């Protein structure tokens, strides 16, 4: 196949300069075939697979046709989704960088009307919009199409599937008859042919003939797996291939939400994209995904068109699409512009026959693959760690830690044990809960507990927003291991110093008898003499009872601390360990606010918080425990990376 340079297509110097700045050297086949036809003003129908460069093919001629001095809408580009409209608008702005005075405006639902009104009043030369919002502005009279020279319908097959046919026909009827009409799509079914016959004049057909409708640089495989084990297979494939950026497609919004929860609970960074989300939420997720702030975007087919994110490594068809056309657009998100990519599909039961139907549609063989075993996944994880360590050693860009290594060697640890322990942490291993010596000697663990019952416990005072963190345990770290929780103290042992008190009634407020002072006798005025009422129907007014003396605040006896609250976790809750304590200035609002901030859960999922000197314990709802652990492990508390696990 011969290559064509952009300089051979008859484009202006301003446009060639912008194309050169973008780094394009030669035109793609669809661009080389379409640009000369469109530059001649002829109607055209362009058919090519997703990701082949169709946007530049119609955007470059559209920019060339604009007369900057005329402040009217001269080019109208219709797109099926908001995301695609934004993408096309960005491409137009890049190509028109050196054509001074050209104004391109995207208009779509969910965006502020004021911004769109202002842009239209300024005289937008090129309008890129969705059919619904374009129709809205036409009814309001804010968008006039009587000066339109060129109308481009991008991904017209999707617009018809979304029910925009009537809107498209009304928009085309509102434009001049001598306009240039251009249709671009990956497929051209019969409804589109009817539109072409009705609204175009002698259109030139530009079809990229190829053996397959899908991108040849995309490796396509499928796994036959039961629905119950799809999540397990998905995480295994992510781990064994070490994917960093990928799209996962599901057929329903509910499946999208469920899968995102599963992935986040297992430590992957994932978010959702579907039709029930507001435009602001969709923009936030897409911006985060474009900046690689997410590892995986789980979406319905609303994201199959218009997402142009570089370096997407893999597309997972968690649910098989309903037809081959959706499959083409889904996997077109990866392997773009000559890059390699993967398309992995899951099929269960009779869906294997659907795979065969997709193969016939795209004229490509989709190979069956064997699911990796647990041992293969572990070996792949180990290889990733070894590659990272090997690359660091070869580069030499690391700080020497000879002093720490020598310290461990002097303590009797061998060099292989030290290296193994460090690799264990690098692979995400957790520190053991306590040294072996402390675990083998149960009496050693009981000594601090016995001691703490005989001295004040300042760190067990009720915690609240005013908690200062000044309280410290009365025993040293040598007496109690750092991560060891002492066994709960028996109730009879707690009450031993107060055995002489009478049993407390059910409704009686708890208070220590020996510290409650006797209420002072108060003078009560003698009841006034009540004169007999002239009316026998009203009884005489009784005097008000004497005021009840207020209960004084509970005072602690000298040398005896408050009773330690029970550490037993309430039913339905899970206790988590967090590596942040009072010495960092952490208070209960800090930890509660961090949990609710990173998870978006309501306040009721967080229970009791027990803050210690260097760590704390927090009770959370068991159903949200895994999600809280995965998200909190990626957060920071008081400027320090959090480490969370089940206590």
VEXDREN-2710 file (C-alpha; in Angstrom, 1 decimal):
% VEXDREN-2710
k/r/px/py/pz
1/UNK/0.0/0.0/0.0
2/UNK/1.4/3.4/-1.0
3/UNK/1.8/6.1/1.7
4/UNK/0.3/9.6/1.3
5/UNK/1.7/12.7/3.0
6/UNK/-0.6/15.4/4.3
7/UNK/1.2/17.9/2.1
8/UNK/-0.1/16.1/-0.9
9/UNK/-3.8/16.5/0.0
10/UNK/-4.1/20.2/-0.8
11/UNK/-4.4/21.5/2.7
12/UNK/-3.4/25.1/3.7
13/UNK/-0.1/26.0/5.4
14/UNK/-1.8/26.8/8.7
15/UNK/-3.4/23.3/8.8
16/UNK/-0.2/21.6/7.8
17/UNK/1.7/23.4/10.5
18/UNK/-0.8/22.2/13.1
19/UNK/-0.7/18.6/11.8
20/UNK/3.1/18.7/12.0
21/UNK/2.9/20.0/15.6
22/UNK/0.7/17.1/16.5
23/UNK/3.4/14.7/15.2
24/UNK/1.6/13.2/12.2
25/UNK/3.9/12.3/9.4
26/UNK/1.6/10.6/6.9
27/UNK/-2.1/10.3/6.4
28/UNK/-4.1/7.2/7.4
29/UNK/-5.9/5.4/4.6
30/UNK/-9.3/6.8/5.4
31/UNK/-7.7/10.3/5.6
32/UNK/-5.9/10.0/2.3
33/UNK/-9.1/8.8/0.6
34/UNK/-11.6/11.2/2.2
35/UNK/-9.9/14.6/2.5
36/UNK/-9.5/15.2/-1.3
37/UNK/-13.2/14.3/-1.9
38/UNK/-14.4/16.6/0.9
39/UNK/-12.1/19.4/-0.2
40/UNK/-13.9/19.3/-3.6
41/UNK/-17.2/19.9/-1.8
42/UNK/-18.8/16.6/-2.7
43/UNK/-21.1/14.6/-0.5
44/UNK/-19.5/11.5/1.0
45/UNK/-20.1/8.3/2.9
46/UNK/-17.0/7.1/4.9
47/UNK/-16.9/3.6/6.3
48/UNK/-14.0/2.5/8.4
49/UNK/-13.3/0.7/11.7
50/UNK/-13.1/2.6/14.9
51/UNK/-9.8/4.2/15.7
52/UNK/-8.7/4.6/12.1
53/UNK/-8.5/8.4/12.1
54/UNK/-12.0/9.4/10.9
55/UNK/-12.1/12.5/13.0
56/UNK/-9.2/14.2/11.2
57/UNK/-10.6/13.0/7.8
58/UNK/-13.7/15.3/8.2
59/UNK/-12.4/17.9/10.6
60/UNK/-9.5/19.1/8.3
61/UNK/-11.8/19.9/5.3
62/UNK/-14.4/21.4/7.7
63/UNK/-11.8/23.9/9.0
64/UNK/-10.6/24.7/5.5
65/UNK/-14.2/25.7/4.5
66/UNK/-14.7/28.2/7.3
67/UNK/-14.5/31.9/6.5
68/UNK/-13.3/33.5/9.8
69/UNK/-14.6/37.0/8.9
70/UNK/-18.2/35.7/8.8
71/UNK/-19.5/35.3/12.4
72/UNK/-22.0/32.6/11.6
73/UNK/-22.3/28.9/12.1
74/UNK/-20.8/27.4/8.9
75/UNK/-20.1/23.8/9.9
76/UNK/-22.3/21.5/12.0
77/UNK/-21.0/18.2/13.3
78/UNK/-23.5/15.8/15.0
79/UNK/-22.2/13.2/17.5
80/UNK/-24.2/10.5/19.4
81/UNK/-22.8/11.1/22.9
82/UNK/-21.3/13.9/25.0
83/UNK/-18.0/12.1/25.3
84/UNK/-17.6/11.9/21.5
85/UNK/-18.6/15.5/21.1
86/UNK/-15.9/16.6/23.5
87/UNK/-13.4/14.4/21.8
88/UNK/-14.2/15.9/18.3
89/UNK/-14.1/19.4/19.7
90/UNK/-10.6/18.8/21.1
91/UNK/-9.4/17.5/17.8
92/UNK/-10.9/20.6/15.9
93/UNK/-9.2/23.0/18.3
94/UNK/-5.8/21.3/17.8
95/UNK/-6.1/21.4/14.0
96/UNK/-7.3/25.0/14.0
97/UNK/-4.4/26.1/16.3
98/UNK/-2.8/28.4/13.7
99/UNK/-6.0/29.6/12.0
100/UNK/-6.6/32.7/13.9
101/UNK/-10.1/33.8/14.8
102/UNK/-11.7/30.4/14.2
103/UNK/-14.2/29.5/17.0
104/UNK/-15.4/25.9/17.6
105/UNK/-18.1/25.3/20.2
106/UNK/-19.3/22.0/21.7
107/UNK/-22.9/21.9/22.9
108/UNK/-24.3/18.9/24.7
109/UNK/-26.7/18.0/27.5
110/UNK/-25.5/18.5/31.0
111/UNK/-23.4/21.6/30.2
112/UNK/-24.3/25.1/31.4
113/UNK/-26.7/26.9/29.0
114/UNK/-25.1/30.2/29.8
115/UNK/-21.7/29.1/28.4
116/UNK/-23.4/27.8/25.3
117/UNK/-25.5/31.0/24.8
118/UNK/-22.3/33.1/25.2
119/UNK/-20.4/31.0/22.6
120/UNK/-23.2/31.2/20.1
121/UNK/-23.6/34.9/20.5
122/UNK/-19.9/35.3/19.8
123/UNK/-20.4/33.6/16.5
124/UNK/-19.3/30.0/16.6
125/UNK/-18.0/29.0/13.2
126/UNK/-18.1/25.2/13.9
127/UNK/-20.7/23.7/16.2
128/UNK/-20.1/20.2/17.5
129/UNK/-23.2/18.8/19.4
130/UNK/-25.5/16.0/20.2
131/UNK/-28.9/15.9/18.4
132/UNK/-31.0/16.7/21.5
133/UNK/-29.1/19.8/22.5
134/UNK/-28.9/21.1/18.9
135/UNK/-32.6/20.7/18.5
136/UNK/-33.1/22.6/21.9
137/UNK/-31.1/25.6/20.7
138/UNK/-32.9/25.6/17.3
139/UNK/-36.3/25.8/19.1
140/UNK/-34.9/28.6/21.4
141/UNK/-33.7/30.5/18.3
142/UNK/-30.1/30.7/19.7
143/UNK/-28.7/28.5/16.9
144/UNK/-29.3/29.5/13.3
145/UNK/-28.4/27.1/10.5
146/UNK/-29.2/29.2/7.5
147/UNK/-25.5/29.7/6.8
148/UNK/-24.3/26.1/7.2
149/UNK/-22.1/25.0/4.4
150/UNK/-21.2/21.5/5.7
151/UNK/-23.0/18.9/7.9
152/UNK/-21.1/16.0/9.3
153/UNK/-22.9/13.0/10.9
154/UNK/-20.3/11.1/12.9
155/UNK/-21.1/7.5/14.2
156/UNK/-24.5/7.9/12.6
157/UNK/-25.4/4.2/13.2
158/UNK/-25.2/4.8/16.9
159/UNK/-27.4/7.9/16.7
160/UNK/-30.1/5.8/15.0
161/UNK/-29.8/3.1/17.6
162/UNK/-30.3/5.7/20.3
163/UNK/-33.5/6.9/18.7
164/UNK/-32.3/10.2/17.2
165/UNK/-33.6/9.6/13.7
166/UNK/-36.4/12.1/13.9
167/UNK/-34.1/14.7/15.4
168/UNK/-31.5/14.1/12.7
169/UNK/-34.1/14.6/9.9
170/UNK/-35.5/17.8/11.5
171/UNK/-31.9/19.2/11.8
172/UNK/-31.1/18.3/8.2
173/UNK/-34.4/19.9/7.0
174/UNK/-33.4/23.1/8.9
175/UNK/-30.1/23.5/6.9
176/UNK/-29.8/24.9/3.3
177/UNK/-30.4/22.4/0.5
178/UNK/-27.0/23.2/-1.2
179/UNK/-25.1/22.1/1.9
180/UNK/-22.4/19.4/1.8
181/UNK/-23.5/16.3/3.7
182/UNK/-21.0/13.8/5.1
183/UNK/-21.8/10.5/6.8
184/UNK/-19.1/8.6/8.8
185/UNK/-19.6/5.3/10.5
186/UNK/-18.0/2.0/11.2
187/UNK/-21.1/0.2/9.7
188/UNK/-23.7/1.2/7.2
189/UNK/-27.0/-0.7/7.8
190/UNK/-30.2/-0.2/5.8
191/UNK/-31.6/2.7/7.9
192/UNK/-28.5/4.7/7.2
193/UNK/-28.7/4.0/3.5
194/UNK/-32.2/5.4/3.5
195/UNK/-31.0/8.6/5.1
196/UNK/-28.1/8.8/2.6
197/UNK/-30.5/8.4/-0.3
198/UNK/-32.9/11.1/1.1
199/UNK/-30.5/13.8/2.2
200/UNK/-27.4/13.6/0.1
201/UNK/-26.6/14.3/-3.6
202/UNK/-24.6/11.8/-5.6
203/UNK/-22.5/10.8/-2.5
204/UNK/-19.0/9.4/-3.0
205/UNK/-18.5/6.0/-1.2
206/UNK/-15.3/5.8/0.7
207/UNK/-14.9/2.3/2.1
208/UNK/-11.7/0.9/3.6
209/UNK/-11.7/-2.7/2.3
210/UNK/-10.0/-5.1/4.7
211/UNK/-10.3/-8.8/5.6
212/UNK/-11.4/-8.0/9.2
213/UNK/-13.5/-5.2/10.6
214/UNK/-11.5/-5.1/13.8
215/UNK/-8.0/-3.6/14.4
216/UNK/-5.4/-6.1/13.4
217/UNK/-3.1/-5.0/16.2
218/UNK/-5.6/-6.3/18.8
219/UNK/-5.1/-9.8/20.1
220/UNK/-8.6/-11.3/20.6
221/UNK/-9.2/-14.3/22.9
222/UNK/-12.1/-15.6/24.9
223/UNK/-12.5/-17.8/28.0
224/UNK/-15.3/-20.2/28.7
225/UNK/-16.2/-19.7/32.3
226/UNK/-19.2/-20.1/34.6
227/UNK/-20.9/-16.8/35.6
228/UNK/-20.1/-17.5/39.3
229/UNK/-16.3/-17.5/38.6
230/UNK/-16.1/-14.5/36.3
231/UNK/-14.7/-12.1/39.0
232/UNK/-12.1/-14.7/40.1
233/UNK/-10.9/-15.2/36.5
234/UNK/-10.9/-11.4/35.8
235/UNK/-8.6/-10.7/38.8
236/UNK/-6.3/-13.6/37.8
237/UNK/-5.9/-12.3/34.3
238/UNK/-5.2/-8.8/35.6
239/UNK/-2.5/-10.1/38.0
240/UNK/-0.8/-12.5/35.6
241/UNK/-0.6/-9.9/32.8
242/UNK/0.0/-6.9/35.2
243/UNK/-2.5/-4.7/33.4
244/UNK/-2.3/-1.0/34.4
245/UNK/-5.1/0.6/32.3
246/UNK/-8.1/-1.2/31.0
247/UNK/-11.8/-1.0/30.1
248/UNK/-14.3/-3.6/31.3
249/UNK/-17.7/-3.7/29.6
250/UNK/-20.9/-5.0/31.1
251/UNK/-24.4/-5.1/29.7
252/UNK/-26.4/-3.6/32.7
253/UNK/-25.9/-0.8/35.1
254/UNK/-26.4/-3.1/38.1
255/UNK/-23.6/-5.4/36.9
256/UNK/-21.3/-2.4/36.5
257/UNK/-22.0/-1.3/40.1
258/UNK/-21.5/-4.8/41.5
259/UNK/-18.3/-5.4/39.7
260/UNK/-16.8/-2.0/40.8
261/UNK/-17.5/-2.9/44.4
262/UNK/-15.8/-6.3/44.0
263/UNK/-12.7/-4.8/42.3
264/UNK/-12.3/-2.1/44.9
265/UNK/-12.8/-4.5/47.8
266/UNK/-9.9/-6.6/46.4
267/UNK/-7.5/-3.6/46.1
268/UNK/-7.9/-2.6/42.5
269/UNK/-8.6/1.0/41.6
270/UNK/-11.8/1.0/39.6
271/UNK/-14.8/3.3/38.9
272/UNK/-18.0/3.2/36.9
273/UNK/-19.5/4.9/33.9
274/UNK/-23.1/4.4/32.9
275/UNK/-26.3/6.3/31.8
276/UNK/-27.7/6.9/35.3
277/UNK/-24.7/9.1/36.3
278/UNK/-24.9/12.9/36.0
279/UNK/-22.8/14.7/33.4
280/UNK/-20.6/16.2/36.2
281/UNK/-19.9/12.7/37.6
282/UNK/-19.2/11.3/34.1
283/UNK/-16.7/14.1/33.4
284/UNK/-15.0/13.6/36.7
285/UNK/-14.6/9.9/36.1
286/UNK/-13.3/10.3/32.5
287/UNK/-10.8/13.0/33.5
288/UNK/-9.5/10.7/36.2
289/UNK/-9.3/7.8/33.8
290/UNK/-7.5/9.9/31.1
291/UNK/-4.9/11.0/33.7
292/UNK/-4.3/7.3/34.8
293/UNK/-5.9/8.0/38.2
294/UNK/-7.8/4.8/37.7
295/UNK/-6.7/1.3/36.7
296/UNK/-10.0/0.1/35.3
297/UNK/-13.1/1.8/34.1
298/UNK/-16.2/-0.4/34.2
299/UNK/-18.8/0.8/31.8
300/UNK/-21.9/0.0/29.8
301/UNK/-22.0/0.5/26.0
302/UNK/-22.4/4.2/26.6
303/UNK/-18.6/4.3/26.8
304/UNK/-18.0/2.2/23.7
305/UNK/-18.0/5.3/21.5
306/UNK/-16.2/8.5/22.0
307/UNK/-13.6/7.4/24.5
308/UNK/-10.2/8.2/23.1
309/UNK/-7.8/7.4/25.9
310/UNK/-4.2/6.6/25.0
311/UNK/-2.4/3.5/26.1
312/UNK/-5.5/1.4/27.0
313/UNK/-3.9/-2.0/27.3
314/UNK/-6.9/-4.3/27.5
315/UNK/-10.6/-4.4/26.9
316/UNK/-12.6/-7.0/28.8
317/UNK/-16.0/-8.1/27.6
318/UNK/-17.2/-9.2/31.0
319/UNK/-20.6/-9.6/29.4
320/UNK/-20.7/-10.4/25.7
321/UNK/-22.3/-7.6/23.6
322/UNK/-25.7/-8.2/22.0
323/UNK/-24.4/-8.0/18.4
324/UNK/-21.1/-7.9/16.5
325/UNK/-21.4/-4.2/15.8
326/UNK/-21.1/-3.4/19.5
327/UNK/-18.1/-5.8/19.7
328/UNK/-16.3/-3.9/17.0
329/UNK/-16.7/-0.6/18.8
330/UNK/-15.9/-2.0/22.2
331/UNK/-12.5/-3.5/21.3
332/UNK/-11.8/-0.4/19.1
333/UNK/-10.9/1.4/22.4
334/UNK/-7.5/-0.4/22.5
335/UNK/-4.8/-1.0/19.8
336/UNK/-5.4/2.5/18.4
337/UNK/-3.1/4.2/15.9
338/UNK/-0.9/1.2/15.4
339/UNK/-0.4/0.3/19.1
340/UNK/-0.9/-3.3/20.3
341/UNK/-3.8/-4.2/22.6
342/UNK/-5.8/-7.1/24.0
343/UNK/-9.5/-7.9/23.8
344/UNK/-10.6/-10.6/26.3
345/UNK/-14.1/-11.9/26.3
346/UNK/-15.9/-14.1/28.8
347/UNK/-18.5/-16.7/27.6
348/UNK/-20.6/-19.0/29.7
349/UNK/-22.8/-21.9/28.5
350/UNK/-24.6/-21.2/25.3
351/UNK/-22.7/-17.8/24.9
352/UNK/-20.0/-19.8/23.1
353/UNK/-22.3/-19.9/20.0
354/UNK/-22.5/-16.1/20.3
355/UNK/-18.7/-16.0/20.0
356/UNK/-19.0/-17.8/16.7
357/UNK/-21.6/-15.3/15.5
358/UNK/-19.3/-12.4/16.3
359/UNK/-16.5/-14.2/14.5
360/UNK/-18.6/-14.4/11.3
361/UNK/-19.5/-10.7/11.6
362/UNK/-16.0/-9.4/12.1
363/UNK/-14.4/-12.0/9.8
364/UNK/-11.7/-12.7/12.5
365/UNK/-10.8/-15.8/14.5
366/UNK/-11.3/-15.3/18.2
367/UNK/-9.1/-17.9/19.9
368/UNK/-10.1/-19.9/23.0
369/UNK/-7.7/-19.5/25.9
370/UNK/-7.1/-21.6/29.0
371/UNK/-7.7/-20.0/32.4
372/UNK/-4.5/-19.5/34.5
373/UNK/-4.1/-21.5/37.7
374/UNK/-3.4/-20.0/41.1
375/UNK/0.3/-21.2/40.8
376/UNK/0.7/-19.4/37.5
377/UNK/-0.7/-16.2/39.0
378/UNK/1.7/-16.4/42.0
379/UNK/4.6/-17.0/39.6
380/UNK/3.6/-14.0/37.6
381/UNK/3.4/-11.8/40.7
382/UNK/6.9/-13.0/41.7
383/UNK/8.3/-12.2/38.3
384/UNK/6.9/-8.7/38.5
385/UNK/8.6/-8.1/41.8
386/UNK/11.9/-9.6/40.5
387/UNK/11.7/-7.4/37.4
388/UNK/11.3/-4.3/39.6
389/UNK/14.1/-5.2/41.9
390/UNK/16.3/-6.2/38.9
391/UNK/15.7/-2.9/37.1
392/UNK/16.5/-0.9/40.3
393/UNK/19.7/-2.8/40.8
394/UNK/20.8/-2.2/37.2
395/UNK/20.0/1.5/37.3
396/UNK/21.8/2.0/40.6
397/UNK/19.3/4.7/41.5
398/UNK/18.6/3.8/45.1
399/UNK/19.9/5.0/48.4
400/UNK/22.3/2.8/50.3
401/UNK/21.0/1.3/53.5
402/UNK/24.3/-0.3/54.7
403/UNK/23.8/0.8/58.3
404/UNK/20.4/-0.8/58.6
405/UNK/21.6/-4.0/57.0
406/UNK/24.6/-4.2/59.3
407/UNK/22.4/-3.6/62.3
408/UNK/20.2/-6.6/61.2
409/UNK/23.3/-8.8/60.6
410/UNK/24.6/-8.0/64.0
411/UNK/21.4/-9.1/65.5
412/UNK/22.0/-12.6/64.0
413/UNK/19.8/-12.5/60.9
414/UNK/21.2/-13.9/57.8
415/UNK/21.4/-11.9/54.5
416/UNK/19.0/-14.3/52.8
417/UNK/16.4/-13.9/55.6
418/UNK/16.7/-10.1/55.4
419/UNK/16.3/-10.1/51.6
420/UNK/13.3/-12.5/51.9
421/UNK/11.6/-10.3/54.5
422/UNK/12.0/-7.2/52.3
423/UNK/10.7/-9.0/49.3
424/UNK/7.8/-10.2/51.4
425/UNK/6.9/-6.6/52.2
426/UNK/7.4/-5.6/48.6
427/UNK/4.9/-8.2/47.5
428/UNK/2.3/-6.7/49.9
429/UNK/2.9/-9.0/52.9
430/UNK/1.8/-7.9/56.4
431/UNK/3.8/-7.8/59.6
432/UNK/3.1/-10.7/62.0
433/UNK/0.8/-9.6/64.9
434/UNK/3.4/-10.2/67.6
435/UNK/7.0/-11.6/68.2
436/UNK/7.2/-15.3/68.8
437/UNK/8.6/-14.8/72.3
438/UNK/5.6/-12.9/73.3
439/UNK/3.3/-15.6/71.8
440/UNK/5.1/-18.5/73.5
441/UNK/4.9/-16.9/77.0
442/UNK/1.3/-16.3/77.9
443/UNK/2.3/-15.1/81.4
444/UNK/4.2/-12.3/79.9
445/UNK/1.1/-11.0/78.2
446/UNK/-0.9/-11.2/81.5
447/UNK/1.5/-9.0/83.5
448/UNK/0.7/-5.7/81.8
449/UNK/-3.0/-6.5/82.1
450/UNK/-2.7/-7.1/85.8
451/UNK/-0.6/-4.0/86.2
452/UNK/-3.0/-1.8/84.3
453/UNK/-5.8/-2.8/86.7
454/UNK/-3.8/-1.4/89.6
455/UNK/-2.9/2.0/88.1
456/UNK/-4.9/4.8/86.5
457/UNK/-5.7/4.4/82.8
458/UNK/-5.6/7.8/81.2
459/UNK/-5.9/6.5/77.7
460/UNK/-9.3/4.9/78.2
461/UNK/-11.3/8.0/78.9
462/UNK/-14.3/8.6/76.7
463/UNK/-13.2/9.9/73.4
464/UNK/-15.0/12.7/71.6
465/UNK/-14.2/15.6/69.2
466/UNK/-12.2/17.3/72.0
467/UNK/-9.9/14.3/72.4
468/UNK/-6.3/15.8/72.7
469/UNK/-4.3/12.6/72.4
470/UNK/-2.3/13.4/75.5
471/UNK/-3.3/10.1/77.3
472/UNK/-0.6/7.4/77.2
473/UNK/-0.6/3.8/78.3
474/UNK/1.1/3.3/81.6
475/UNK/3.3/0.4/80.4
476/UNK/6.2/0.3/78.0
477/UNK/6.3/-1.3/74.5
478/UNK/8.6/-4.0/75.9
479/UNK/5.8/-5.2/78.2
480/UNK/3.2/-5.4/75.5
481/UNK/3.9/-6.1/71.8
482/UNK/3.0/-3.3/69.4
483/UNK/0.3/-5.1/67.5
484/UNK/-1.0/-7.3/70.3
485/UNK/-4.4/-6.6/71.7
486/UNK/-4.6/-7.7/75.4
487/UNK/-7.3/-10.1/76.2
488/UNK/-10.5/-8.6/77.6
489/UNK/-10.6/-8.3/81.4
490/UNK/-13.3/-10.5/83.0
491/UNK/-16.2/-8.6/84.5
492/UNK/-15.7/-10.1/88.0
493/UNK/-12.1/-8.8/88.0
494/UNK/-13.3/-5.3/87.2
495/UNK/-15.9/-5.2/89.9
496/UNK/-13.8/-6.7/92.6
497/UNK/-12.9/-3.3/94.3
498/UNK/-16.7/-2.5/94.4
499/UNK/-18.2/-5.7/95.7
500/UNK/-19.9/-3.9/98.6
501/UNK/-22.1/-1.9/96.5
502/UNK/-25.8/-2.9/95.9
503/UNK/-26.8/-4.2/92.5
504/UNK/-27.7/-1.4/90.0
505/UNK/-31.3/-1.3/88.8
506/UNK/-32.1/-1.5/85.1
507/UNK/-33.1/2.2/84.7
508/UNK/-30.7/3.6/87.3
509/UNK/-27.9/5.7/85.7
510/UNK/-24.5/4.3/86.4
511/UNK/-22.4/6.2/89.0
512/UNK/-19.9/5.3/91.7
513/UNK/-21.6/5.3/95.1
514/UNK/-18.7/6.3/97.2
515/UNK/-17.9/9.5/95.2
516/UNK/-21.5/10.8/95.0
517/UNK/-21.9/13.5/97.7
518/UNK/-25.0/13.8/99.6
519/UNK/-27.3/16.4/98.2
520/UNK/-27.4/19.5/100.4
521/UNK/-30.8/20.3/102.0
522/UNK/-32.5/23.1/100.2
523/UNK/-34.9/25.6/101.8
524/UNK/-38.3/25.2/100.4
525/UNK/-40.7/28.0/101.0
526/UNK/-43.8/27.1/102.9
527/UNK/-46.8/26.7/100.6
528/UNK/-48.9/29.7/100.4
529/UNK/-52.4/29.7/101.8
530/UNK/-54.7/29.1/98.9
531/UNK/-58.0/30.9/99.0
532/UNK/-61.0/28.9/98.2
533/UNK/-61.9/29.3/94.5
534/UNK/-65.2/30.9/93.9
535/UNK/-65.8/28.3/91.2
536/UNK/-66.2/24.7/92.6
537/UNK/-65.3/23.3/89.2
538/UNK/-61.7/24.3/89.5
539/UNK/-59.6/22.5/92.2
540/UNK/-57.2/24.6/94.3
541/UNK/-53.7/25.1/92.7
542/UNK/-51.1/22.9/94.4
543/UNK/-47.6/24.3/95.2
544/UNK/-44.7/23.4/92.9
545/UNK/-42.6/20.5/94.2
546/UNK/-39.1/21.4/95.4
547/UNK/-36.4/21.3/92.7
548/UNK/-34.4/18.1/92.3
549/UNK/-30.7/18.7/93.0
550/UNK/-28.6/18.1/90.0
551/UNK/-26.5/15.0/89.9
552/UNK/-22.9/16.1/90.3
553/UNK/-20.4/14.9/87.6
554/UNK/-18.8/11.6/88.2
555/UNK/-15.4/12.0/89.9
556/UNK/-12.7/9.4/89.8
557/UNK/-11.4/8.1/93.2
558/UNK/-7.7/8.8/93.9
559/UNK/-5.4/6.2/92.4
560/UNK/-8.2/4.4/90.5
561/UNK/-8.8/5.0/86.8
562/UNK/-12.2/4.7/85.0
563/UNK/-13.4/1.3/84.1
564/UNK/-12.0/0.3/80.7
565/UNK/-14.7/0.0/78.0
566/UNK/-15.4/-3.4/76.5
567/UNK/-13.3/-4.2/73.4
568/UNK/-15.8/-6.6/72.1
569/UNK/-17.0/-5.7/68.6
570/UNK/-20.7/-5.2/68.2
571/UNK/-22.6/-7.8/66.1
572/UNK/-22.4/-7.0/62.4
573/UNK/-19.2/-5.0/62.8
574/UNK/-15.5/-5.7/62.1
575/UNK/-12.6/-4.2/64.0
576/UNK/-9.8/-2.7/61.9
577/UNK/-6.3/-1.8/62.8
578/UNK/-4.9/1.5/61.5
579/UNK/-1.2/2.6/61.9
580/UNK/-2.1/6.1/63.2
581/UNK/-2.3/7.1/66.9
582/UNK/-2.4/10.0/69.3
583/UNK/1.3/10.8/68.9
584/UNK/0.5/11.9/65.4
585/UNK/-2.4/14.1/66.7
586/UNK/-5.1/11.9/65.3
587/UNK/-8.5/12.3/66.8
588/UNK/-11.8/10.5/66.3
589/UNK/-13.1/13.0/63.8
590/UNK/-10.0/12.6/61.8
591/UNK/-10.3/8.9/61.3
592/UNK/-14.1/9.0/60.8
593/UNK/-13.8/11.9/58.3
594/UNK/-11.1/10.1/56.4
595/UNK/-13.2/6.8/56.1
596/UNK/-16.3/8.6/55.0
597/UNK/-14.4/10.9/52.6
598/UNK/-12.6/8.1/50.7
599/UNK/-15.6/5.7/50.6
600/UNK/-18.6/8.0/50.4
601/UNK/-20.4/5.8/52.9
602/UNK/-22.9/7.1/55.6
603/UNK/-21.8/7.9/59.1
604/UNK/-23.6/4.9/60.6
605/UNK/-21.1/2.4/59.1
606/UNK/-18.4/3.6/61.5
607/UNK/-18.7/2.5/65.1
608/UNK/-16.4/2.9/68.1
609/UNK/-12.9/4.3/67.7
610/UNK/-10.1/3.3/70.2
611/UNK/-7.1/5.5/69.7
612/UNK/-3.7/4.4/71.1
613/UNK/-0.3/6.0/71.1
614/UNK/0.9/4.7/67.8
615/UNK/-2.1/3.0/66.3
616/UNK/-5.9/2.8/66.7
617/UNK/-8.8/0.4/66.3
618/UNK/-12.0/1.3/64.6
619/UNK/-15.2/-0.7/64.3
620/UNK/-16.9/-0.7/60.9
621/UNK/-19.9/-2.4/59.3
622/UNK/-18.8/-5.9/58.2
623/UNK/-20.5/-5.7/54.8
624/UNK/-18.3/-2.6/54.0
625/UNK/-15.1/-3.8/55.7
626/UNK/-13.3/-5.0/52.5
627/UNK/-14.1/-1.8/50.6
628/UNK/-13.0/0.4/53.5
629/UNK/-9.7/-1.5/53.8
630/UNK/-8.9/-1.2/50.1
631/UNK/-9.7/2.5/49.8
632/UNK/-8.2/3.5/53.1
633/UNK/-4.9/1.7/52.3
634/UNK/-4.5/4.2/49.4
635/UNK/-5.3/7.3/51.6
636/UNK/-3.2/9.4/53.9
637/UNK/-3.9/10.3/57.6
638/UNK/-2.1/13.4/58.9
639/UNK/0.3/13.3/55.9
640/UNK/1.2/9.6/56.5
641/UNK/0.2/6.7/54.3
642/UNK/-2.4/4.6/56.0
643/UNK/-2.0/0.8/56.6
644/UNK/-5.2/-0.9/57.5
645/UNK/-6.0/-4.5/58.2
646/UNK/-8.5/-6.6/60.2
647/UNK/-7.5/-6.5/63.8
END
